[in-house]
Amino acid sequence: MKKSVYSIVLADDVVEAIDNMAYTLGTSRSNLINQILAERVSLMTPEMRMRDIFERIERLMSGGLVTVAQSGGSMMTMKSPLKFKYRPTVNYSIELTRSFQGTVGRLRISLRTQSESLISRITGFFKLWLGIEEKYLRSILTSGNPWTGGGASFTREFYSPNGSALSDEQLAEAIGGYVSLLDSCLRLYFEQENTASAIEEKYRAYLSGGVVIL
């Protein structure tokens, strides 16, 4: 949705109220005014779509994942505890792009830790996970490796293989399904020994269900 600069005259009290609301919602004055006007004229904006997708994802979440917050309309954050000594928490941040096609968003995974043993364990899981994805997605990951990062922080790009626009329901189910799968496999890795084959089997089952976002 194209944006342009316009000059409008507003009462100071209105601007103050808008600024307070924008601060509470974690967005800007311009974006909030845009949202209010769009709702008034029944126009769907990218921010509205993002909010709808995040609400759908939240309803789909299961297991140990707990939604923490939505921030600024384009990101939601969830957390999940790991079975490891002091019960560390892994944070998942889902970001969406405004176009909803091609590269549709990204997943950021992080832990706040300086524990070398925990970082080593996390590194071992992602070495396994990235190897599995490389094995099964090599022929269709035309944009290259979707993962970056290391240590206690990783980022995974999401994109639609055919570049077509997807519905809110498709986006929510695809992204929510992937995060749920990843989290369940990560917790399995921490709870049991020698889980590589079980994790790979869970990933194969996930792919067999049909994937619209990689």
Residue frames as a rotation matrix with the C-alpha (Angstrom) as fourth column:
MET 1
0.581 0.814 0.000 0.00
0.814 -0.581 0.000 0.00
0.000 0.000 -1.000 0.00
LYS 2
-0.228 -0.703 0.673 1.61
0.689 -0.606 -0.399 3.25
0.688 0.373 0.622 -1.20
LYS 3
0.347 0.277 -0.896 2.09
0.866 -0.462 0.193 6.08
-0.361 -0.842 -0.400 1.30
SER 4
-0.062 -0.319 0.946 2.33
0.611 -0.761 -0.217 9.83
0.789 0.564 0.243 0.68
VAL 5
-0.745 -0.264 -0.612 2.84
0.651 -0.483 -0.585 12.92
-0.141 -0.835 0.533 2.85
TYR 6
0.043 0.818 0.574 -0.22
0.601 -0.480 0.639 15.07
0.798 0.317 -0.513 3.61
SER 7
-0.944 -0.279 0.174 -0.69
0.060 -0.667 -0.743 18.17
0.323 -0.691 0.646 5.77
ILE 8
0.066 0.987 -0.149 -3.66
0.549 0.089 0.831 18.15
0.833 -0.137 -0.535 8.14
VAL 9
-0.527 -0.149 0.837 -4.68
-0.473 -0.767 -0.434 20.48
0.707 -0.624 0.333 10.95
LEU 10
0.049 0.477 -0.878 -5.49
0.556 0.717 0.420 18.85
0.829 -0.509 -0.230 14.29
ALA 11
0.733 0.254 0.631 -6.39
-0.374 -0.624 0.686 20.21
0.568 -0.739 -0.363 17.73
ASP 12
-0.273 -0.927 0.259 -3.54
-0.741 0.031 -0.671 20.03
0.614 -0.375 -0.695 20.25
ASP 13
-0.091 0.311 0.946 -5.64
-0.878 0.423 -0.224 17.94
-0.470 -0.851 0.235 22.64
VAL 14
0.900 0.426 -0.090 -6.34
-0.406 0.746 -0.528 15.44
-0.158 0.512 0.845 19.88
VAL 15
0.386 -0.846 -0.367 -2.65
-0.401 0.205 -0.893 15.15
0.831 0.492 -0.260 19.03
GLU 16
-0.392 -0.534 0.749 -1.77
-0.897 0.042 -0.439 14.64
0.203 -0.845 -0.495 22.68
ALA 17
0.327 0.611 0.721 -4.34
-0.701 0.668 -0.249 11.86
-0.634 -0.424 0.647 23.03
ILE 18
0.926 -0.031 -0.375 -3.13
-0.292 0.571 -0.767 10.24
0.238 0.820 0.520 19.79
ASP 19
0.028 -0.999 -0.022 0.50
-0.629 -0.001 -0.777 10.40
0.777 0.035 -0.629 20.94
ASN 20
-0.281 -0.075 0.957 -0.37
-0.923 0.295 -0.248 8.80
-0.264 -0.952 -0.152 24.28
MET 21
0.695 0.609 0.381 -2.27
-0.455 0.784 -0.423 6.01
-0.556 0.120 0.822 22.55
ALA 22
0.747 -0.483 -0.458 0.50
-0.364 0.278 -0.889 5.50
0.556 0.830 0.032 19.98
TYR 23
-0.259 -0.875 0.410 3.07
-0.857 0.013 -0.515 5.20
0.445 -0.485 -0.753 22.77
THR 24
0.004 0.365 0.931 0.94
-0.785 0.578 -0.223 2.61
-0.619 -0.730 0.289 24.57
LEU 25
0.881 0.433 0.189 0.52
-0.205 0.710 -0.674 0.59
-0.426 0.555 0.715 21.37
GLY 26
0.050 -0.962 0.270 4.20
0.229 0.274 0.934 0.83
-0.972 0.015 0.234 20.42
THR 27
0.133 0.032 0.991 3.59
0.989 0.057 -0.135 2.63
-0.061 0.998 -0.024 17.14
SER 28
-0.873 -0.488 -0.014 3.96
0.481 -0.866 0.137 6.11
-0.079 0.113 0.990 15.63
ARG 29
-0.394 0.730 -0.558 1.49
-0.112 -0.641 -0.759 8.99
-0.912 -0.237 0.335 15.50
SER 30
-0.434 0.187 -0.881 1.24
-0.885 -0.273 0.378 8.79
-0.170 0.943 0.284 11.70
ASN 31
-0.875 0.064 -0.479 0.67
-0.118 0.933 0.339 5.05
0.469 0.354 -0.810 11.70
LEU 32
-0.739 0.633 -0.232 -2.02
0.509 0.299 -0.807 5.24
-0.441 -0.714 -0.543 14.37
ILE 33
-0.280 0.638 -0.717 -3.89
-0.475 -0.741 -0.474 8.02
-0.834 0.207 0.511 12.56
ASN 34
-0.607 -0.014 -0.794 -3.64
-0.769 0.261 0.583 5.98
0.199 0.965 -0.170 9.36
GLN 35
-0.930 0.239 -0.280 -5.12
0.280 0.953 -0.116 2.95
0.239 -0.186 -0.953 11.15
ILE 36
-0.547 0.756 -0.359 -7.97
0.267 -0.249 -0.931 4.94
-0.793 -0.606 -0.065 12.69
LEU 37
-0.243 0.437 -0.866 -8.91
-0.776 -0.623 -0.097 6.50
-0.582 0.649 0.490 9.36
ALA 38
-0.774 -0.092 -0.627 -8.64
-0.516 0.667 0.538 3.17
0.369 0.739 -0.563 7.53
GLU 39
-0.856 0.494 -0.151 -10.98
0.495 0.703 -0.511 1.52
-0.146 -0.512 -0.846 10.03
ARG 40
-0.400 0.723 -0.563 -13.41
-0.108 -0.647 -0.754 4.42
-0.910 -0.241 0.338 9.68
VAL 41
0.011 0.366 -0.930 -13.65
-0.952 -0.280 -0.121 3.95
-0.305 0.887 0.346 5.90
SER 42
0.689 0.318 0.652 -13.51
-0.281 0.946 -0.164 0.12
-0.668 -0.070 0.741 6.10
LEU 43
0.651 -0.575 -0.495 -10.14
-0.575 0.052 -0.816 -0.15
0.495 0.817 -0.297 4.35
MET 44
0.937 -0.348 -0.011 -7.83
0.295 0.778 0.555 -3.08
-0.184 -0.523 0.832 5.14
THR 45
0.597 -0.802 -0.019 -4.26
-0.776 -0.571 -0.268 -1.94
0.204 0.175 -0.963 5.76
PRO 46
0.041 -0.667 -0.744 -1.12
-0.159 0.730 -0.664 -4.12
0.986 0.146 -0.076 6.01
GLU 47
-0.786 -0.354 0.507 -1.06
-0.511 -0.092 -0.855 -3.45
0.349 -0.931 -0.109 9.76
MET 48
0.105 0.908 0.406 -4.62
-0.969 0.185 -0.164 -4.74
-0.223 -0.376 0.899 10.11
ARG 49
0.646 0.068 -0.761 -3.68
-0.435 0.851 -0.293 -7.89
0.627 0.521 0.579 8.19
MET 50
-0.432 -0.879 -0.202 -0.66
-0.224 0.321 -0.920 -8.39
0.874 -0.352 -0.336 10.44
ARG 51
-0.591 0.272 0.759 -2.81
-0.804 -0.125 -0.581 -8.08
-0.063 -0.954 0.292 13.54
ASP 52
0.533 0.843 -0.075 -5.28
-0.845 0.525 -0.105 -10.59
-0.049 0.119 0.992 12.14
ILE 53
0.368 -0.481 -0.796 -2.50
-0.264 0.767 -0.585 -13.03
0.892 0.425 0.155 11.23
PHE 54
-0.695 -0.680 0.231 -0.92
-0.381 0.076 -0.922 -12.75
0.610 -0.729 -0.312 14.68
GLU 55
-0.205 0.707 0.677 -4.26
-0.945 0.039 -0.326 -13.35
-0.257 -0.706 0.660 16.37
ARG 56
0.739 0.440 -0.511 -4.74
-0.601 0.773 -0.203 -16.45
0.305 0.457 0.836 14.22
ILE 57
-0.089 -0.863 -0.497 -1.23
-0.208 0.504 -0.838 -17.68
0.974 0.029 -0.224 15.06
GLU 58
-0.674 -0.159 0.722 -1.88
-0.710 -0.131 -0.692 -17.20
0.205 -0.979 -0.024 18.76
ARG 59
0.321 0.884 0.339 -5.03
-0.914 0.383 -0.133 -19.31
-0.248 -0.268 0.931 18.54
LEU 60
0.713 -0.075 -0.697 -3.07
-0.374 0.800 -0.469 -22.06
0.593 0.595 0.543 16.77
MET 61
-0.265 -0.943 0.204 -0.24
-0.702 0.044 -0.711 -22.23
0.661 -0.331 -0.673 19.31
SER 62
0.859 0.469 -0.204 0.03
-0.221 0.700 0.679 -25.33
0.461 -0.538 0.705 21.50
GLY 63
0.276 -0.788 -0.551 2.50
0.686 0.563 -0.461 -27.01
0.673 -0.251 0.696 23.81
GLY 64
0.054 -0.357 -0.932 4.73
0.957 -0.249 0.151 -24.81
-0.286 -0.900 0.328 25.93
LEU 65
-0.675 -0.353 0.648 4.52
0.607 -0.765 0.216 -21.68
0.419 0.539 0.731 23.77
VAL 66
0.165 0.687 -0.708 3.08
0.877 -0.430 -0.212 -18.61
-0.450 -0.586 -0.673 25.48
THR 67
0.207 -0.036 0.978 2.44
0.699 -0.693 -0.174 -15.33
0.684 0.720 -0.118 23.65
VAL 68
-0.437 -0.459 -0.774 4.20
0.863 -0.457 -0.216 -12.42
-0.254 -0.762 0.596 25.31
ALA 69
0.042 0.412 -0.910 3.13
0.090 -0.909 -0.408 -9.43
-0.995 -0.065 -0.075 23.23
GLN 70
0.381 0.019 0.924 2.52
0.922 -0.075 -0.379 -7.87
0.062 0.997 -0.046 19.85
SER 71
-0.026 -0.523 -0.852 4.76
0.490 -0.750 0.445 -4.89
-0.871 -0.406 0.276 19.18
GLY 72
-0.509 -0.253 -0.823 4.16
-0.347 -0.814 0.465 -2.09
-0.788 0.522 0.327 16.71
GLY 73
0.447 0.842 -0.303 1.80
-0.660 0.082 -0.746 -4.20
-0.604 0.534 0.592 14.64
SER 74
0.493 -0.297 -0.818 4.48
-0.757 0.317 -0.571 -6.02
0.429 0.901 -0.068 12.64
MET 75
-0.502 -0.749 -0.432 5.91
-0.348 0.633 -0.692 -8.35
0.792 -0.197 -0.578 15.29
MET 76
0.722 0.613 0.321 4.74
-0.564 0.252 0.787 -10.79
0.401 -0.749 0.527 17.95
THR 77
-0.412 -0.908 0.072 6.86
-0.709 0.270 -0.652 -12.47
0.572 -0.320 -0.755 20.60
MET 78
0.790 0.587 -0.178 6.41
-0.364 0.682 0.635 -15.85
0.494 -0.437 0.752 22.29
LYS 79
-0.237 -0.879 0.414 8.43
-0.943 0.106 -0.314 -17.75
0.232 -0.465 -0.854 24.85
SER 80
0.746 0.385 -0.543 8.92
-0.287 0.922 0.259 -21.38
0.600 -0.037 0.799 25.78
PRO 81
0.452 -0.591 0.668 10.81
-0.830 -0.005 0.558 -22.91
-0.326 -0.807 -0.493 28.74
LEU 82
0.240 -0.477 -0.845 13.55
-0.516 0.675 -0.527 -25.48
0.823 0.562 -0.084 28.19
LYS 83
0.998 0.063 0.002 14.36
-0.040 0.609 0.792 -28.44
0.049 -0.791 0.610 30.44
PHE 84
0.233 -0.972 0.022 17.90
0.512 0.103 -0.853 -27.47
0.827 0.210 0.521 31.36
LYS 85
-0.629 -0.606 -0.487 19.19
0.694 -0.156 -0.703 -26.77
0.349 -0.780 0.519 34.88
TYR 86
-0.803 0.227 -0.551 17.71
0.257 -0.702 -0.664 -23.34
-0.537 -0.675 0.505 35.70
ARG 87
0.073 0.911 0.405 14.79
0.840 0.163 -0.517 -23.60
-0.537 0.378 -0.754 33.20
PRO 88
-0.783 -0.377 -0.495 15.99
0.062 -0.839 0.540 -21.04
-0.619 0.393 0.680 30.62
THR 89
0.335 0.942 0.003 13.45
0.254 -0.087 -0.963 -19.51
-0.907 0.323 -0.268 28.27
VAL 90
-0.712 -0.468 0.523 13.75
0.621 -0.070 0.781 -19.41
-0.329 0.881 0.341 24.49
ASN 91
-0.076 0.645 -0.760 12.16
-0.073 -0.764 -0.641 -16.37
-0.994 0.007 0.105 22.83
TYR 92
-0.438 0.055 0.897 10.52
0.862 0.309 0.402 -16.50
-0.255 0.949 -0.183 19.40
SER 93
-0.218 0.355 -0.909 9.86
-0.123 -0.934 -0.335 -13.21
-0.968 0.039 0.247 17.60
ILE 94
-0.157 0.275 0.949 7.79
0.914 0.404 0.034 -13.39
-0.374 0.872 -0.315 14.41
GLU 95
-0.392 -0.007 -0.920 8.04
-0.167 -0.983 0.079 -10.42
-0.905 0.185 0.384 12.05
LEU 96
0.252 0.541 0.802 5.92
0.783 0.373 -0.497 -9.93
-0.569 0.753 -0.330 8.93
THR 97
-0.879 -0.477 0.009 6.61
0.369 -0.667 0.648 -7.86
-0.303 0.572 0.762 5.82
ARG 98
-0.359 0.767 -0.532 4.05
-0.354 -0.639 -0.683 -5.46
-0.864 -0.057 0.501 4.38
SER 99
-0.513 0.112 -0.851 3.89
-0.858 -0.029 0.513 -7.17
0.032 0.993 0.111 0.97
PHE 100
0.142 0.558 0.818 2.74
-0.614 0.697 -0.369 -10.65
-0.776 -0.450 0.442 2.18
GLN 101
0.987 0.089 0.130 4.31
0.035 0.679 -0.733 -12.29
-0.154 0.729 0.668 -0.86
GLY 102
0.356 -0.932 -0.071 7.81
-0.198 -0.001 -0.980 -13.36
0.913 0.363 -0.184 -1.83
THR 103
-0.714 -0.559 -0.422 9.67
0.371 0.209 -0.905 -12.93
0.594 -0.802 0.058 1.46
VAL 104
0.212 0.964 0.159 6.77
0.240 -0.209 0.948 -12.80
0.947 -0.163 -0.276 3.90
GLY 105
0.810 0.073 0.582 8.62
-0.498 -0.440 0.748 -12.46
0.311 -0.895 -0.320 7.18
ARG 106
-0.191 -0.911 -0.366 11.22
-0.260 0.406 -0.876 -13.86
0.946 -0.072 -0.315 9.54
LEU 107
0.880 0.359 -0.309 11.59
0.156 0.395 0.905 -15.72
0.448 -0.845 0.292 12.80
ARG 108
-0.066 -0.897 0.437 14.12
-0.547 -0.333 -0.768 -14.57
0.835 -0.289 -0.469 15.38
ILE 109
0.777 0.227 -0.587 15.10
0.271 0.721 0.638 -17.05
0.568 -0.655 0.499 18.09
SER 110
-0.116 -0.848 0.517 17.12
-0.322 -0.460 -0.827 -16.01
0.940 -0.262 -0.220 21.10
LEU 111
0.607 0.178 -0.775 18.09
0.661 0.429 0.616 -16.93
0.442 -0.886 0.143 24.65
ARG 112
0.543 -0.445 0.712 19.45
-0.559 -0.824 -0.088 -14.52
0.626 -0.350 -0.697 27.23
THR 113
0.966 -0.253 0.044 22.32
0.151 0.697 0.701 -16.58
-0.208 -0.671 0.712 28.57
GLN 114
0.369 -0.920 -0.134 26.06
-0.901 -0.319 -0.292 -16.62
0.226 0.228 -0.947 29.04
SER 115
0.387 -0.154 0.909 26.13
-0.454 0.826 0.333 -20.31
-0.802 -0.542 0.250 29.94
GLU 116
-0.408 -0.641 -0.650 28.64
-0.894 0.137 0.427 -22.05
-0.185 0.755 -0.629 27.67
SER 117
-0.888 0.096 0.450 26.98
0.072 0.995 -0.071 -25.42
-0.455 -0.031 -0.890 28.23
LEU 118
0.127 0.992 -0.011 23.56
0.276 -0.046 -0.960 -24.08
-0.953 0.119 -0.279 27.23
ILE 119
0.317 -0.086 -0.945 24.97
-0.770 -0.605 -0.203 -22.31
-0.554 0.791 -0.258 24.16
SER 120
-0.757 -0.642 -0.122 26.76
-0.611 0.630 0.480 -25.52
-0.231 0.438 -0.869 23.19
ARG 121
-0.586 0.619 0.523 23.51
0.382 0.780 -0.495 -27.48
-0.714 -0.090 -0.694 23.51
ILE 122
0.442 0.752 -0.490 21.56
-0.072 -0.514 -0.855 -24.92
-0.894 0.413 -0.173 21.46
THR 123
-0.078 -0.582 -0.810 24.30
-0.917 -0.277 0.287 -24.92
-0.391 0.765 -0.512 18.82
GLY 124
-0.895 -0.254 0.366 24.07
-0.160 0.950 0.267 -28.71
-0.416 0.180 -0.891 18.62
PHE 125
-0.066 0.951 0.301 20.32
0.433 0.299 -0.850 -28.56
-0.899 0.074 -0.432 18.02
PHE 126
0.596 0.361 -0.717 20.53
-0.370 -0.670 -0.644 -25.97
-0.713 0.649 -0.266 15.27
LYS 127
-0.522 -0.774 -0.359 23.37
-0.765 0.239 0.598 -27.82
-0.377 0.587 -0.717 13.58
LEU 128
-0.761 0.335 0.556 21.02
0.336 0.936 -0.104 -30.81
-0.555 0.108 -0.825 13.43
TRP 129
0.222 0.959 -0.176 17.99
0.357 -0.247 -0.901 -28.72
-0.907 0.137 -0.398 12.39
LEU 130
0.270 -0.183 -0.945 19.78
-0.722 -0.688 -0.072 -26.83
-0.637 0.702 -0.318 9.62
GLY 131
-0.804 -0.594 0.018 21.16
-0.461 0.644 0.610 -30.12
-0.374 0.482 -0.792 8.31
ILE 132
-0.434 0.748 0.502 17.66
0.568 0.660 -0.492 -31.57
-0.699 0.072 -0.711 8.13
GLU 133
0.509 0.657 -0.556 16.32
0.001 -0.646 -0.763 -28.52
-0.861 0.388 -0.330 6.29
GLU 134
-0.172 -0.663 -0.729 19.22
-0.845 -0.281 0.455 -28.56
-0.507 0.694 -0.512 3.88
LYS 135
-0.867 -0.182 0.463 18.55
-0.027 0.947 0.320 -32.24
-0.497 0.265 -0.826 3.16
TYR 136
-0.287 0.867 0.407 14.84
0.783 0.457 -0.422 -31.88
-0.552 0.198 -0.810 2.43
LEU 137
0.675 0.610 -0.415 14.64
0.315 -0.747 -0.585 -28.34
-0.667 0.264 -0.697 1.01
ARG 138
-0.307 -0.941 -0.142 17.85
0.249 -0.223 0.942 -28.15
-0.919 0.254 0.303 -1.02
SER 139
-0.618 0.031 0.785 16.09
0.777 0.178 0.604 -28.36
-0.121 0.983 -0.135 -4.38
ILE 140
0.261 0.841 0.475 13.55
0.837 -0.442 0.323 -25.63
0.481 0.313 -0.819 -3.62
LEU 141
0.557 -0.157 -0.816 15.51
0.520 -0.700 0.490 -23.18
-0.648 -0.697 -0.308 -1.47
THR 142
0.430 -0.336 0.838 16.39
0.846 -0.173 -0.504 -21.08
0.314 0.926 0.210 -4.51
SER 143
0.781 -0.100 0.616 17.16
-0.165 -0.985 0.049 -18.03
0.602 -0.139 -0.786 -2.37
GLY 144
-0.278 -0.958 -0.068 19.91
-0.245 0.140 -0.959 -19.85
0.929 -0.250 -0.274 -0.49
ASN 145
-0.561 -0.029 -0.827 20.22
0.694 0.528 -0.489 -20.70
0.451 -0.849 -0.276 3.19
PRO 146
0.275 0.767 0.580 17.33
0.233 -0.638 0.734 -19.03
0.933 -0.067 -0.355 5.07
TRP 147
0.814 0.008 -0.581 19.22
0.579 0.087 0.811 -19.13
0.058 -0.996 0.066 8.39
THR 148
0.084 -0.838 0.540 21.71
-0.018 -0.543 -0.840 -16.66
0.996 0.061 -0.061 9.86
GLY 149
0.560 0.085 0.824 23.22
-0.747 -0.378 0.547 -16.26
0.358 -0.922 -0.148 13.32
GLY 150
0.004 -0.578 -0.816 24.86
0.180 0.803 -0.568 -18.50
0.984 -0.145 0.107 15.87
GLY 151
-0.917 -0.372 0.145 25.47
-0.088 -0.165 -0.982 -18.96
0.390 -0.913 0.118 19.56
ALA 152
-0.670 0.701 -0.246 22.25
0.544 0.237 -0.805 -18.04
-0.506 -0.673 -0.539 21.37
SER 153
0.007 0.667 -0.745 20.61
-0.293 -0.711 -0.640 -16.10
-0.956 0.223 0.190 18.52
PHE 154
-0.768 -0.177 0.615 19.30
0.471 0.496 0.730 -17.29
-0.435 0.850 -0.297 15.14
THR 155
-0.198 0.710 -0.676 17.15
-0.570 -0.644 -0.510 -15.77
-0.797 0.285 0.532 12.40
ARG 156
-0.648 0.084 0.757 15.13
0.507 0.790 0.346 -17.67
-0.569 0.607 -0.554 9.81
GLU 157
-0.728 0.380 -0.570 13.59
-0.615 -0.730 0.299 -16.02
-0.303 0.568 0.765 6.72
PHE 158
-0.218 0.733 0.644 10.17
0.383 0.671 -0.635 -17.15
-0.898 0.108 -0.427 5.49
TYR 159
-0.608 0.106 -0.786 9.16
-0.658 -0.622 0.425 -16.90
-0.444 0.776 0.448 1.85
SER 160
0.471 0.826 0.311 6.47
-0.328 0.491 -0.807 -18.21
-0.819 0.278 0.502 -0.46
PRO 161
-0.284 -0.700 0.655 8.05
0.345 0.563 0.751 -20.57
-0.895 0.440 0.081 -3.05
ASN 162
-0.134 0.283 0.950 5.85
0.990 0.087 0.114 -19.43
-0.051 0.955 -0.292 -5.93
GLY 163
-0.930 -0.369 -0.001 5.84
0.369 -0.929 0.009 -15.76
-0.004 0.008 1.000 -4.93
SER 164
-0.311 0.893 0.326 2.05
0.338 -0.216 0.916 -15.59
0.888 0.395 -0.235 -4.88
ALA 165
-0.509 0.244 0.825 -0.03
-0.728 -0.634 -0.261 -13.71
0.459 -0.734 0.501 -2.35
LEU 166
-0.691 0.246 -0.680 -1.39
0.429 0.896 -0.113 -15.87
0.581 -0.370 -0.725 0.47
SER 167
0.344 0.884 0.317 -4.49
0.059 -0.357 0.932 -15.47
0.937 -0.302 -0.175 2.61
ASP 168
0.011 -0.282 0.959 -4.28
-0.904 -0.413 -0.111 -14.52
0.428 -0.866 -0.259 6.28
GLU 169
0.779 0.363 0.511 -5.32
-0.563 0.764 0.315 -18.05
-0.276 -0.533 0.800 7.20
GLN 170
0.848 -0.510 -0.145 -2.61
0.294 0.681 -0.670 -19.62
0.441 0.526 0.728 5.01
LEU 171
0.046 -0.865 0.500 0.08
-0.272 -0.493 -0.827 -17.34
0.961 -0.098 -0.258 6.44
ALA 172
0.179 0.091 0.980 -0.99
-0.974 -0.123 0.190 -17.98
0.137 -0.988 0.066 10.03
GLU 173
0.932 0.230 0.279 -1.18
-0.277 0.951 0.141 -21.74
-0.233 -0.209 0.950 9.61
ALA 174
0.689 -0.719 -0.091 2.15
0.281 0.380 -0.881 -21.92
0.668 0.582 0.464 7.77
ILE 175
-0.138 -0.783 0.606 4.16
-0.394 -0.518 -0.759 -19.74
0.909 -0.343 -0.237 10.16
GLY 176
0.245 0.315 0.917 2.41
-0.969 0.040 0.245 -20.95
0.040 -0.948 0.315 13.29
GLY 177
0.987 0.151 -0.057 2.85
-0.153 0.987 -0.046 -24.56
0.049 0.054 0.997 12.22
TYR 178
0.373 -0.922 -0.103 6.57
0.190 0.185 -0.964 -24.10
0.908 0.340 0.244 11.61
VAL 179
-0.231 -0.458 0.858 7.19
-0.709 -0.525 -0.471 -22.38
0.666 -0.717 -0.204 14.96
SER 180
0.573 0.516 0.637 5.22
-0.811 0.471 0.347 -25.05
-0.121 -0.715 0.688 16.81
LEU 181
0.922 -0.274 -0.275 7.21
0.140 0.895 -0.424 -27.78
0.362 0.352 0.863 15.06
LEU 182
0.057 -0.971 0.231 10.54
-0.034 -0.233 -0.972 -26.12
0.998 0.048 -0.047 15.78
ASP 183
-0.093 -0.056 0.994 9.69
-0.918 -0.382 -0.108 -25.54
0.386 -0.922 -0.016 19.43
SER 184
0.827 0.453 0.334 8.47
-0.548 0.781 0.299 -29.11
-0.125 -0.430 0.894 19.98
CYS 185
0.738 -0.622 -0.263 11.65
0.318 0.663 -0.678 -30.49
0.596 0.417 0.687 18.39
LEU 186
-0.115 -0.792 0.600 13.85
-0.351 -0.533 -0.770 -28.16
0.929 -0.299 -0.217 20.44
ARG 187
0.186 0.255 0.949 12.19
-0.981 -0.005 0.194 -29.23
0.054 -0.967 0.249 23.68
LEU 188
0.988 0.144 -0.063 12.47
-0.147 0.988 -0.045 -32.89
0.056 0.053 0.997 22.67
TYR 189
0.383 -0.921 -0.064 16.18
0.137 0.125 -0.983 -32.39
0.913 0.368 0.174 22.02
PHE 190
-0.320 -0.494 0.809 16.65
-0.666 -0.490 -0.563 -30.99
0.674 -0.719 -0.172 25.54
GLU 191
0.328 0.582 0.745 14.48
-0.941 0.270 0.203 -33.58
-0.083 -0.767 0.636 27.27
GLN 192
0.886 0.027 0.462 15.87
-0.030 1.000 -0.001 -36.78
-0.462 -0.013 0.887 25.73
GLU 193
-0.171 -0.981 -0.092 19.10
-0.456 -0.004 0.890 -38.21
-0.873 0.194 -0.447 24.38
ASN 194
-0.877 -0.320 0.357 19.71
0.125 0.567 0.814 -39.45
-0.463 0.759 -0.457 20.81
THR 195
0.050 0.992 -0.114 16.69
0.255 -0.123 -0.959 -37.68
-0.966 0.019 -0.259 19.30
ALA 196
-0.654 -0.388 -0.649 18.10
-0.428 -0.517 0.741 -36.94
-0.623 0.763 0.172 15.82
SER 197
-0.954 0.291 0.075 16.06
0.244 0.605 0.758 -39.60
0.175 0.742 -0.648 14.03
ALA 198
-0.209 0.923 -0.322 12.86
0.919 0.072 -0.388 -38.68
-0.335 -0.377 -0.863 15.92
ILE 199
-0.081 0.110 -0.991 13.30
0.019 -0.994 -0.112 -35.00
-0.997 -0.028 0.078 15.05
GLU 200
-0.880 -0.271 -0.391 13.93
-0.377 -0.104 0.920 -35.80
-0.290 0.957 -0.011 11.39
GLU 201
-0.742 0.662 0.107 10.79
0.657 0.687 0.309 -37.96
0.131 0.300 -0.945 11.32
LYS 202
0.025 0.741 -0.671 8.73
0.675 -0.507 -0.536 -35.11
-0.737 -0.439 -0.513 12.81
TYR 203
-0.378 -0.239 -0.895 10.10
-0.369 -0.847 0.382 -32.79
-0.849 0.474 0.232 10.12
ARG 204
-0.999 0.022 -0.031 9.24
-0.018 0.456 0.890 -35.27
0.034 0.889 -0.456 7.34
ALA 205
-0.373 0.923 -0.099 5.70
0.913 0.345 -0.218 -35.57
-0.167 -0.171 -0.971 8.72
TYR 206
-0.022 0.285 -0.958 5.46
0.205 -0.937 -0.283 -31.77
-0.979 -0.203 -0.038 8.70
LEU 207
-0.713 -0.321 -0.624 6.49
-0.497 -0.397 0.772 -31.60
-0.495 0.860 0.123 5.03
SER 208
-0.912 0.363 0.194 4.07
0.410 0.766 0.495 -34.35
0.031 0.531 -0.847 4.04
GLY 209
-0.122 0.913 -0.389 1.19
0.744 -0.175 -0.645 -32.15
-0.657 -0.368 -0.658 5.14
GLY 210
0.312 0.174 0.934 1.96
0.856 -0.478 -0.197 -29.61
0.412 0.861 -0.299 2.38
VAL 211
-0.082 -0.462 -0.883 3.98
0.741 -0.621 0.256 -26.43
-0.667 -0.634 0.393 2.91
VAL 212
0.678 0.390 0.623 3.09
0.715 -0.546 -0.437 -23.06
0.169 0.742 -0.649 1.37
ILE 213
0.808 -0.497 0.315 5.85
-0.518 -0.855 -0.020 -21.13
0.279 -0.147 -0.949 3.09
LEU 214
0.543 -0.714 -0.441 9.49
0.602 0.698 -0.389 -22.19
0.586 -0.054 0.809 3.38
